[in-house]
Amino acid sequence: MATAGKVIKCKAAVAWEPNKPLVMEEIEVAPPQANEVRIKVVATGVCHTDLYHLFEGMHKDGFPAVLGHEGAGIVESVGPGVTEFQPGDKVIPLFISQCKECRFCKSPKTNQCEKGWAADRHDVMSDKDTRFTCKGKKILQFMGTSTFSEYTVVNQMAVAKIDPAAPLDKVCLLGCGVCTGYGAAVNTAKVEEGSTCAVFGLGAVGLAAVMGCKNAGAKRIIAVDINPDKFEKAKVFGANEFVNPKDHDKPISQVLSEMTNGGVDYSLECVGNVGVMRSALESTIKGWGVSVLVGWTDMYDFSARPIQLIAGRTWKGSLFGGFKSKDGVPEMVKDYLNKKVKLDEFITHKMALNQVNDAIELMKHGKCIRTVLSVSSA
């Protein structure tokens, strides 16, 4: 493309400081260096983790930054040493790398990778190195991706090449939320056919977990949320029972235990709240109950009584649904194209990039499942 090797000036939503609205700015995006890919971002979802960094984590070293990590786009140019991608390829940038060489990538037990921003800066949520500048200042790339920008530069070990038939304004959701929830059920919990599951929190991640439980053959899927408006949506993804903790004067774990003769086989916490994590654990049955932490948070300690685990329950966590990113995302795109997983049903709002603050407000107040922002034309 004509822009290859040159600095691109483009629009991006910049978070100059925590707890403040994003500002539409013209930024400079440097050409890709060795092993890097410059991507024209076509569409991006707005995920709760973007809000977490802006309003909760608020790490002083994590700003200014361009947020966004659930995007899809087209390769504009590639740096030296890149052979896997070429201009025009449809891709999804990944917030979790897969270098395929480190001890984690070589192990079938995990999807972690020793390379990339998450290796030693998970609290700041970005690498020190960036290809963005604005008004003479360095702008950080949130989670290594920064999809609230018309262009971004990502290392090739954190980019997935996807089917050219994939609609980018739908499959962008596989960059975070849908893979995170779906994989937590099928890969991490390993939900079994005929089992009973409870999913806490019915945002996009929770609904994707419901879909994972359904596709794994669970018999009872209990959706738990304090917003009953979300129950109709959960039904679409396969939930068949619904509980609002506010309707009960006893702990939710007790309610679920009584409904299921001692507790559910699997519970998935998709909120990112340490109190809910404990409730989810205590909702599982002794002997073999498995509870998975899916909601992202690093603010507070969690707690539980040792007897919960001594009695045979398993408490585990899941990052990006346990998917090895470069391998898993293209497969999930295929599953969508083959109608094995739903994506369209998650999208409740579509907006332009310059409406990003409106999209953030919708999510803050629980008024959307996923808002997809149109970033640039394909």
Kinemage of the C-alpha trace (Angstrom):
@kinemage 1
@onewidth
@group {chain A} dominant
@subgroup {mainchain}
@vectorlist {calphas} color= white
{ca met a 1} P 0.000 0.000 0.000
{ca ala a 2} L 1.097 3.594 -0.658
{ca thr a 3} L 1.501 4.233 3.083
{ca ala a 4} L 4.008 1.387 3.633
{ca gly a 5} L 7.210 2.560 5.328
{ca lys a 6} L 5.730 5.949 6.201
{ca val a 7} L 4.312 7.431 9.378
{ca ile a 8} L 0.496 7.406 9.212
{ca lys a 9} L -1.538 10.202 10.767
{ca cys a 10} L -4.946 8.964 11.872
{ca lys a 11} L -7.756 9.400 14.360
{ca ala a 12} L -7.665 7.660 17.757
{ca ala a 13} L -9.481 7.940 21.075
{ca val a 14} L -6.799 8.839 23.632
{ca ala a 15} L -7.107 8.277 27.373
{ca trp a 16} L -4.879 11.114 28.581
{ca glu a 17} L -5.553 10.339 32.240
{ca pro a 18} L -7.605 7.940 34.368
{ca asn a 19} L -11.253 8.543 35.188
{ca lys a 20} L -11.686 11.104 32.394
{ca pro a 21} L -13.499 10.879 29.032
{ca leu a 22} L -11.451 9.743 26.040
{ca val a 23} L -10.426 12.480 23.597
{ca met a 24} L -10.492 12.105 19.803
{ca glu a 25} L -7.025 13.114 18.590
{ca glu a 26} L -4.874 12.890 15.499
{ca ile a 27} L -2.006 10.562 16.350
{ca glu a 28} L 1.104 9.440 14.471
{ca val a 29} L 1.524 5.719 13.941
{ca ala a 30} L 5.112 4.726 13.098
{ca pro a 31} L 5.845 2.062 10.473
{ca pro a 32} L 6.191 -1.516 11.744
{ca gln a 33} L 9.655 -2.554 12.906
{ca ala a 34} L 11.142 -6.060 12.690
{ca asn a 35} L 8.524 -8.780 13.231
{ca glu a 36} L 5.696 -6.244 13.465
{ca val a 37} L 2.469 -5.776 11.529
{ca arg a 38} L 0.640 -2.484 10.978
{ca ile a 39} L -3.104 -3.021 10.934
{ca lys a 40} L -5.946 -0.836 9.683
{ca val a 41} L -8.568 -1.381 12.394
{ca val a 42} L -12.041 -1.795 10.871
{ca ala a 43} L -14.141 -2.557 13.956
{ca thr a 44} L -13.730 -2.932 17.703
{ca gly a 45} L -15.866 -3.963 20.623
{ca val a 46} L -15.874 -2.012 23.886
{ca cys a 47} L -15.028 -4.422 26.699
{ca his a 48} L -15.281 -4.062 30.452
{ca thr a 49} L -11.487 -4.408 30.752
{ca asp a 50} L -11.145 -1.055 28.945
{ca leu a 51} L -13.375 0.456 31.645
{ca tyr a 52} L -11.442 -1.378 34.379
{ca his a 53} L -8.189 0.319 33.327
{ca leu a 54} L -9.852 3.724 33.010
{ca phe a 55} L -12.004 3.753 36.151
{ca glu a 56} L -10.759 1.033 38.549
{ca gly a 57} L -7.122 0.017 37.988
{ca met a 58} L -6.149 3.609 37.107
{ca his a 59} L -2.401 2.809 37.273
{ca lys a 60} L -0.553 6.125 36.948
{ca asp a 61} L 2.057 4.602 34.607
{ca gly a 62} L -0.675 3.264 32.300
{ca phe a 63} L -1.506 6.675 30.764
{ca pro a 64} L -1.701 8.333 28.292
{ca ala a 65} L -2.884 5.349 26.286
{ca val a 66} L -5.126 4.298 23.439
{ca leu a 67} L -7.533 1.725 24.855
{ca gly a 68} L -9.375 -1.029 22.977
{ca his a 69} L -8.340 -4.678 22.689
{ca glu a 70} L -11.261 -6.419 20.971
{ca gly a 71} L -10.727 -5.479 17.335
{ca ala a 72} L -10.408 -6.789 13.817
{ca gly a 73} L -8.814 -5.275 10.762
{ca ile a 74} L -6.733 -5.585 7.634
{ca val a 75} L -2.935 -5.710 7.350
{ca glu a 76} L -1.669 -2.423 5.891
{ca ser a 77} L 2.064 -3.245 5.883
{ca val a 78} L 4.578 -5.548 7.544
{ca gly a 79} L 8.031 -5.017 9.015
{ca pro a 80} L 11.232 -6.934 8.202
{ca gly a 81} L 11.158 -10.643 9.033
{ca val a 82} L 7.369 -11.028 8.761
{ca thr a 83} L 6.463 -13.904 6.438
{ca glu a 84} L 3.154 -15.096 7.894
{ca phe a 85} L 1.188 -11.950 6.957
{ca gln a 86} L 0.870 -9.771 3.909
{ca pro a 87} L -0.999 -6.549 3.145
{ca gly a 88} L -4.711 -7.192 2.688
{ca asp a 89} L -4.927 -10.132 5.133
{ca lys a 90} L -7.859 -10.058 7.535
{ca val a 91} L -6.573 -10.296 11.095
{ca ile a 92} L -7.478 -10.048 14.763
{ca pro a 93} L -4.870 -8.448 17.053
{ca leu a 94} L -4.388 -10.420 20.266
{ca phe a 95} L -3.813 -9.176 23.802
{ca ile a 96} L -2.160 -12.485 24.681
{ca ser a 97} L 0.869 -13.493 22.602
{ca gln a 98} L 1.752 -16.923 21.276
{ca cys a 99} L 5.446 -16.937 20.404
{ca lys a 100} L 5.345 -20.758 20.027
{ca glu a 101} L 8.887 -20.984 21.437
{ca cys a 102} L 8.730 -20.338 25.196
{ca arg a 103} L 8.102 -23.039 27.806
{ca phe a 104} L 4.471 -21.919 28.216
{ca cys a 105} L 3.701 -21.966 24.492
{ca lys a 106} L 5.268 -25.413 24.228
{ca ser a 107} L 3.129 -26.759 27.075
{ca pro a 108} L -0.402 -28.002 26.356
{ca lys a 109} L -1.322 -27.054 29.951
{ca thr a 110} L -1.564 -23.278 29.423
{ca asn a 111} L -2.137 -20.454 26.957
{ca gln a 112} L 0.236 -18.072 28.745
{ca cys a 113} L 3.290 -16.786 26.869
{ca glu a 114} L 6.539 -15.357 28.257
{ca lys a 115} L 6.677 -12.667 25.582
{ca gly a 116} L 4.607 -9.504 25.207
{ca trp a 117} L 3.263 -6.805 27.536
{ca ala a 118} L 1.686 -9.221 30.037
{ca ala a 119} L 5.001 -10.857 30.951
{ca asp a 120} L 6.024 -8.197 33.471
{ca arg a 121} L 3.623 -5.257 33.176
{ca his a 122} L 0.198 -6.790 33.846
{ca asp a 123} L -0.548 -4.032 36.377
{ca val a 124} L 0.207 -1.200 33.917
{ca met a 125} L -1.534 -3.155 31.121
{ca ser a 126} L 0.805 -1.995 28.361
{ca asp a 127} L 4.384 -2.354 27.162
{ca lys a 128} L 6.864 0.514 27.601
{ca asp a 129} L 7.535 0.375 23.871
{ca thr a 130} L 4.950 1.983 21.570
{ca arg a 131} L 4.534 3.040 17.929
{ca phe a 132} L 2.126 5.871 18.838
{ca thr a 133} L 2.808 9.571 19.414
{ca cys a 134} L 0.457 12.523 19.833
{ca lys a 135} L 1.371 16.184 20.362
{ca gly a 136} L 4.998 15.158 20.848
{ca lys a 137} L 4.160 12.652 23.614
{ca lys a 138} L 4.530 8.897 23.631
{ca ile a 139} L 1.096 7.204 23.820
{ca leu a 140} L 0.969 3.691 25.292
{ca gln a 141} L -0.636 0.763 23.477
{ca phe a 142} L -3.173 -0.748 25.863
{ca met a 143} L -2.774 -4.532 26.179
{ca gly a 144} L -0.413 -4.347 23.204
{ca thr a 145} L -3.331 -3.765 20.819
{ca ser a 146} L -5.015 -0.308 21.025
{ca thr a 147} L -7.982 -0.870 18.750
{ca phe a 148} L -9.584 2.538 19.476
{ca ser a 149} L -7.335 3.838 16.693
{ca glu a 150} L -7.680 3.721 12.908
{ca tyr a 151} L -4.226 2.101 12.727
{ca thr a 152} L -2.186 0.092 15.194
{ca val a 153} L 1.128 -1.802 15.189
{ca val a 154} L 1.352 -5.251 16.779
{ca asn a 155} L 4.084 -7.894 17.007
{ca gln a 156} L 3.333 -10.809 14.679
{ca met a 157} L 3.252 -13.214 17.642
{ca ala a 158} L 0.095 -11.373 18.787
{ca val a 159} L -1.839 -11.372 15.509
{ca ala a 160} L -4.201 -14.078 14.212
{ca lys a 161} L -4.803 -14.434 10.477
{ca ile a 162} L -8.451 -15.266 9.888
{ca asp a 163} L -10.734 -16.514 7.120
{ca pro a 164} L -11.100 -13.825 4.424
{ca ala a 165} L -14.877 -14.459 4.419
{ca ala a 166} L -15.216 -13.327 8.056
{ca pro a 167} L -17.225 -10.137 8.695
{ca leu a 168} L -14.848 -7.962 10.745
{ca asp a 169} L -17.645 -6.104 12.565
{ca lys a 170} L -18.751 -9.427 14.093
{ca val a 171} L -15.568 -11.467 14.581
{ca cys a 172} L -13.868 -8.581 16.411
{ca leu a 173} L -15.699 -9.921 19.502
{ca leu a 174} L -13.453 -12.998 19.366
{ca gly a 175} L -10.499 -10.748 20.264
{ca cys a 176} L -11.589 -10.883 23.903
{ca gly a 177} L -15.063 -11.316 25.387
{ca val a 178} L -16.548 -14.239 23.506
{ca cys a 179} L -13.399 -16.410 23.539
{ca thr a 180} L -12.888 -15.547 27.210
{ca gly a 181} L -16.306 -16.750 28.358
{ca tyr a 182} L -16.789 -19.596 25.906
{ca gly a 183} L -13.324 -21.044 26.520
{ca ala a 184} L -13.689 -20.755 30.298
{ca ala a 185} L -16.547 -23.255 30.017
{ca val a 186} L -15.197 -25.634 27.384
{ca asn a 187} L -11.417 -25.426 27.937
{ca thr a 188} L -10.918 -24.460 31.589
{ca ala a 189} L -13.936 -25.861 33.426
{ca lys a 190} L -14.222 -28.669 30.846
{ca val a 191} L -18.005 -28.765 31.322
{ca glu a 192} L -19.377 -32.269 30.797
{ca glu a 193} L -22.525 -33.479 29.093
{ca gly a 194} L -25.546 -33.714 31.386
{ca ser a 195} L -23.988 -31.481 34.046
{ca thr a 196} L -25.439 -28.554 36.008
{ca cys a 197} L -23.774 -25.145 35.614
{ca ala a 198} L -24.208 -21.682 37.102
{ca val a 199} L -22.931 -18.563 35.354
{ca phe a 200} L -22.571 -15.419 37.477
{ca gly a 201} L -22.814 -12.161 35.514
{ca leu a 202} L -24.522 -11.896 32.153
{ca gly a 203} L -22.404 -9.421 30.237
{ca ala a 204} L -20.818 -10.589 26.990
{ca val a 205} L -18.330 -12.835 28.816
{ca gly a 206} L -21.046 -14.455 30.934
{ca leu a 207} L -23.338 -15.007 27.955
{ca ala a 208} L -20.427 -16.567 26.059
{ca ala a 209} L -19.871 -18.863 29.071
{ca val a 210} L -23.560 -19.828 28.905
{ca met a 211} L -23.089 -20.651 25.206
{ca gly a 212} L -20.008 -22.737 26.068
{ca cys a 213} L -21.948 -24.700 28.703
{ca lys a 214} L -24.742 -25.317 26.180
{ca asn a 215} L -22.368 -26.465 23.422
{ca ala a 216} L -20.631 -28.776 25.918
{ca gly a 217} L -23.981 -30.466 26.596
{ca ala a 218} L -24.831 -29.165 30.075
{ca lys a 219} L -28.374 -30.076 31.107
{ca arg a 220} L -29.129 -27.268 33.554
{ca ile a 221} L -27.630 -23.828 32.954
{ca ile a 222} L -28.534 -21.372 35.704
{ca ala a 223} L -27.977 -17.715 34.841
{ca val a 224} L -27.319 -15.469 37.864
{ca asp a 225} L -27.537 -11.667 37.642
{ca ile a 226} L -28.951 -8.771 39.648
{ca asn a 227} L -30.315 -7.257 36.413
{ca pro a 228} L -33.348 -9.358 35.381
{ca asp a 229} L -33.465 -7.585 31.991
{ca lys a 230} L -30.563 -9.813 30.969
{ca phe a 231} L -32.429 -13.102 31.431
{ca glu a 232} L -34.192 -13.014 28.030
{ca lys a 233} L -30.817 -12.589 26.329
{ca ala a 234} L -29.340 -15.459 28.366
{ca lys a 235} L -32.138 -17.710 27.101
{ca val a 236} L -30.973 -17.084 23.526
{ca phe a 237} L -27.547 -18.502 24.410
{ca gly a 238} L -28.897 -21.582 26.210
{ca ala a 239} L -29.643 -20.696 29.839
{ca asn a 240} L -32.748 -22.502 31.103
{ca glu a 241} L -33.008 -21.267 34.715
{ca phe a 242} L -32.614 -17.769 36.137
{ca val a 243} L -31.835 -16.434 39.594
{ca asn a 244} L -31.699 -12.829 40.776
{ca pro a 245} L -29.847 -12.736 44.126
{ca lys a 246} L -31.912 -9.657 45.067
{ca asp a 247} L -35.077 -11.792 45.084
{ca his a 248} L -33.752 -13.843 48.015
{ca asp a 249} L -32.984 -13.078 51.641
{ca lys a 250} L -30.415 -15.865 51.910
{ca pro a 251} L -26.958 -16.137 50.295
{ca ile a 252} L -27.052 -17.002 46.600
{ca ser a 253} L -24.838 -20.044 47.254
{ca gln a 254} L -27.527 -21.418 49.567
{ca val a 255} L -30.259 -20.727 47.002
{ca leu a 256} L -28.326 -22.617 44.317
{ca ser a 257} L -27.442 -25.435 46.685
{ca glu a 258} L -31.120 -25.963 47.501
{ca met a 259} L -32.070 -25.834 43.799
{ca thr a 260} L -29.485 -28.464 42.849
{ca asn a 261} L -29.403 -30.947 45.731
{ca gly a 262} L -26.098 -29.713 47.181
{ca gly a 263} L -24.596 -27.459 44.537
{ca val a 264} L -23.772 -27.149 40.854
{ca asp a 265} L -21.091 -29.167 39.073
{ca tyr a 266} L -19.535 -26.065 37.522
{ca ser a 267} L -19.734 -22.363 38.284
{ca leu a 268} L -18.212 -19.518 36.290
{ca glu a 269} L -17.658 -16.057 37.789
{ca cys a 270} L -17.858 -13.563 34.926
{ca val a 271} L -18.075 -10.322 36.915
{ca gly a 272} L -14.596 -9.640 38.322
{ca asn a 273} L -15.821 -9.169 41.890
{ca val a 274} L -14.057 -10.995 44.732
{ca gly a 275} L -17.282 -11.368 46.751
{ca val a 276} L -19.032 -12.983 43.799
{ca met a 277} L -16.015 -15.266 43.302
{ca arg a 278} L -16.523 -16.652 46.794
{ca ser a 279} L -20.261 -17.104 46.208
{ca ala a 280} L -19.534 -18.944 42.954
{ca leu a 281} L -17.139 -21.320 44.715
{ca glu a 282} L -19.597 -21.959 47.554
{ca ser a 283} L -22.335 -22.695 45.003
{ca thr a 284} L -20.508 -25.768 43.684
{ca ile a 285} L -21.057 -29.252 45.041
{ca lys a 286} L -18.503 -30.803 47.382
{ca gly a 287} L -16.508 -33.731 46.030
{ca trp a 288} L -16.128 -32.584 42.463
{ca gly a 289} L -17.437 -29.026 42.031
{ca val a 290} L -15.307 -26.774 39.824
{ca ser a 291} L -15.450 -22.977 40.012
{ca val a 292} L -13.666 -20.802 37.463
{ca leu a 293} L -12.667 -17.142 37.873
{ca val a 294} L -13.195 -15.409 34.547
{ca gly a 295} L -13.857 -11.724 35.342
{ca trp a 296} L -10.676 -9.633 35.161
{ca thr a 297} L -9.588 -7.858 38.341
{ca asp a 298} L -6.394 -7.305 40.319
{ca met a 299} L -7.629 -4.917 43.002
{ca tyr a 300} L -8.408 -6.983 46.094
{ca asp a 301} L -7.578 -10.290 47.758
{ca phe a 302} L -10.207 -12.988 47.636
{ca ser a 303} L -11.000 -15.357 50.487
{ca ala a 304} L -12.726 -18.628 51.269
{ca arg a 305} L -12.750 -21.215 54.026
{ca pro a 306} L -10.150 -23.974 53.493
{ca ile a 307} L -12.816 -26.651 54.050
{ca gln a 308} L -14.399 -25.620 50.733
{ca leu a 309} L -11.345 -26.956 48.898
{ca ile a 310} L -10.466 -29.712 51.366
{ca ala a 311} L -13.939 -31.113 50.665
{ca gly a 312} L -12.958 -31.662 47.035
{ca arg a 313} L -13.880 -28.497 45.178
{ca thr a 314} L -11.493 -27.024 42.617
{ca trp a 315} L -11.005 -23.264 42.267
{ca lys a 316} L -9.222 -22.159 39.126
{ca gly a 317} L -8.771 -19.162 36.862
{ca ser a 318} L -9.039 -18.661 33.126
{ca leu a 319} L -7.345 -16.077 30.909
{ca phe a 320} L -8.735 -15.647 27.389
{ca gly a 321} L -10.696 -18.847 27.862
{ca gly a 322} L -7.567 -20.979 27.846
{ca phe a 323} L -7.230 -20.542 24.064
{ca lys a 324} L -3.699 -20.468 22.681
{ca ser a 325} L -4.368 -17.210 20.898
{ca lys a 326} L -2.943 -17.541 17.373
{ca asp a 327} L -4.238 -21.119 17.112
{ca gly a 328} L -7.584 -20.700 18.842
{ca val a 329} L -8.975 -17.490 17.354
{ca pro a 330} L -8.963 -18.607 13.679
{ca glu a 331} L -10.734 -21.821 14.774
{ca met a 332} L -13.395 -19.812 16.606
{ca val a 333} L -13.854 -17.667 13.475
{ca lys a 334} L -14.457 -20.895 11.511
{ca asp a 335} L -16.928 -22.067 14.153
{ca tyr a 336} L -18.820 -18.782 13.747
{ca leu a 337} L -18.865 -19.093 9.953
{ca asn a 338} L -20.127 -22.688 10.391
{ca lys a 339} L -22.811 -21.459 12.825
{ca lys a 340} L -21.411 -23.406 15.793
{ca val a 341} L -21.012 -20.234 17.861
{ca lys a 342} L -23.147 -17.107 17.897
{ca leu a 343} L -21.717 -13.577 17.622
{ca asp a 344} L -24.407 -11.323 16.117
{ca glu a 345} L -26.628 -11.853 19.161
{ca phe a 346} L -24.070 -10.201 21.474
{ca ile a 347} L -24.174 -6.919 19.565
{ca thr a 348} L -26.780 -4.542 20.978
{ca his a 349} L -25.368 -1.242 19.689
{ca lys a 350} L -23.309 -0.038 16.716
{ca met a 351} L -21.576 3.336 16.809
{ca ala a 352} L -18.731 5.284 15.216
{ca leu a 353} L -15.333 5.558 16.917
{ca asn a 354} L -16.008 9.202 17.836
{ca gln a 355} L -18.974 8.017 19.947
{ca val a 356} L -16.712 5.897 22.147
{ca asn a 357} L -17.558 7.838 25.313
{ca asp a 358} L -21.268 7.131 24.751
{ca ala a 359} L -20.426 3.438 24.348
{ca ile a 360} L -18.462 3.513 27.614
{ca glu a 361} L -21.430 5.101 29.424
{ca leu a 362} L -23.784 2.397 28.073
{ca met a 363} L -21.520 -0.327 29.431
{ca lys a 364} L -20.946 1.448 32.743
{ca his a 365} L -24.693 1.471 33.377
{ca gly a 366} L -25.338 -2.088 32.142
{ca lys a 367} L -27.367 -0.844 29.153
{ca cys a 368} L -25.610 -2.934 26.502
{ca ile a 369} L -24.123 -6.364 25.982
{ca arg a 370} L -21.602 -5.310 23.324
{ca thr a 371} L -21.263 -2.084 21.433
{ca val a 372} L -19.250 -2.422 18.230
{ca leu a 373} L -17.508 0.715 17.027
{ca ser a 374} L -16.913 1.219 13.323
{ca val a 375} L -13.320 2.465 13.228
{ca ser a 376} L -12.564 2.734 9.502
{ca ser a 377} L -14.047 1.354 6.288
{ca ala a 378} L -12.771 -2.007 5.101
